[in-house]
Structure formats: C-alpha cells, structure tokens
Amino acid sequence: MRIKEAIELSRNYLAYPHQNESFYDILKKKKAIDLRNNFYIVDLGNGYEDVLPIDTNKKFK
C-alpha cells in the first residue's frame, strides 16, 4: 500500500477530508454565497431567525 493511500484511509482523514485546505478555499470550491455585509435577518416569531442573502450572485472568488 502506498503512503498516500494509507493517509486517505486513516481515521483523521475520513473524519475531516479537508484538513489540508483552508476554509476560504473550501467555500470557493463550493461556490458559496458570500454573506459578509450581504445579509438581512428575518425573525420567524418562534425564537428562530433566517439569515438571507441580499445579493445571491455575490460568491466567494
């Protein structure tokens, strides 16, 4: 078995396969909506709130 295969089958890698990537890179790869200064809050009246984007086209680049 090669070393890379052994690392990919380790318990730590299977628990969190993105451990060698930054959080920002993961968001870019998933094309997530950037909510920094781009959200508004809707009170649902039952103790919960929705955080919704203002501009859904603003993605991480």
N, C-alpha and C positions, 0 to 999 in steps of 0.2 A: 504494500500500500504506500502510495506517495504521501509526502508530508502534507501537501495541500488537501488531499482527501481526508487525512486524519484530522486536520483542523476543522474542515467543514462538517465533520461528524461529531465534533466534540460537543459536550453539553452546553458550554458557554455560547458557542456559535449558533446552535439550534435554538437557544433561548432568545438570542438577540443577534440576528444575522447582519445587522447594520452597524456593528460595533466599530468598524474601521472607517465609517463615513461620518461626516459632520451632520448635525441636524438640519442645517441650511441646505446641504446637498440633497438630503432625502426629500425635503419639501420641493426643491426644484425638480427633482426627478418625477415626483408625483403630480407636478403641475398644480400645486395647491394655491388657493386664493390667499393673497397677502392681506391680512386683517389689520396690519399696523396703520393706524389713522384711516381706516377704511371700514368701519363697522358702526352699526347702531343696535341698541338693545330694545327688545320688545318684552314688556312684562306680561306674562301669561296669566297672572292673577292667582296662581295656585302655589306660589313660592318658587316658581321656576322662571327663568328668563331665556329668551332666544337671542343669540348673538348672530346678526345677519350682516352680510357684506353690503356696502353701498354700491361698489362697482365690482361685478363678478369677473370682469375681464382683466383686473389687476392681479397678475400671477407672479410668483417668485421667478426671478431671472438669474 
